[in-house]
Every structure is written in structure tokens, then in C-alpha cells.
């Protein structure tokens, strides 16, 4: 659910139109890579969750102990990897938000969405980490 909030808020309100330039720019320090990273990680994390949800449903039908072990180890490894990606995303978005210039957004449009994406990136670190450390 957190990934939906992150990529949804960036897609919905993460880009602003400049009246003077007539161009769209990312709310995070005019850095399109920051918005792209947040959207990409959010979408891919959501798809990964769907994949492992399907694996959890299919898991009782796996009769081989070796296959079960592979499924559990892949779940742990992928969860640890995503916890790392969310940590990087949180640091990147927070840093880009911190160095954003107030003159780029004088009406404070989309600031709540930008802060929500940062906050839910932070929350996602712990949800993926707890999934990586929880017993099967």
C-alpha cells in the first residue's frame, strides 16, 4: 500500500508547470531523476508485492522441501533488496526536497504530496525489512 502512495502522489502532484517557462518540472529540486526514481521504485515494489502475494497463495501446494526453501530464501533476499531501495529513495527524495528552492514553487503546490512520498518511502523501509526478517 505504501508504494501506491509514493508513486501515486508523485505522478499526481509531483510535477509542476512553470508559468514563465511553459515547461513541466519535478517538484524535487527540478530534478526529473528524483521523480522518476520515486515512480519507478513505487511501481516495481507494487508489482513485486503482487508476485509474492501469488507465491504465498501457491506456497501450500509446493511439495518439495528444496523448492519451498528457494521460495523462502528468495522472499527474504528480495525483501532485503527492496528495503535498501526504499532507504535510497527516502534519502534521495528527502535531500532533493531539502535543497528545493522556494522560488520554484511560490504557491506551495504539491508540497503535501511531496512530503507524503518522502514519509511513505521512510515507512516502506521498515515494512520491507520486517518482511525480510520474519520467519516463514
Secondary structure, DSSP 8 states (H G I E B T S, - for coil): -HHHHHHHHHHHHSEEE-TTT--EEETTTT-HHHHHHHHHHHHHHHHHHHHHHHHHHHGGG---HHHHHHHHHHHHHHHHHHHHHHHHHHHHHHHHHHT--GGGGTT-TTHHHHHHHHHHHHHHHHHHHHHHHS--
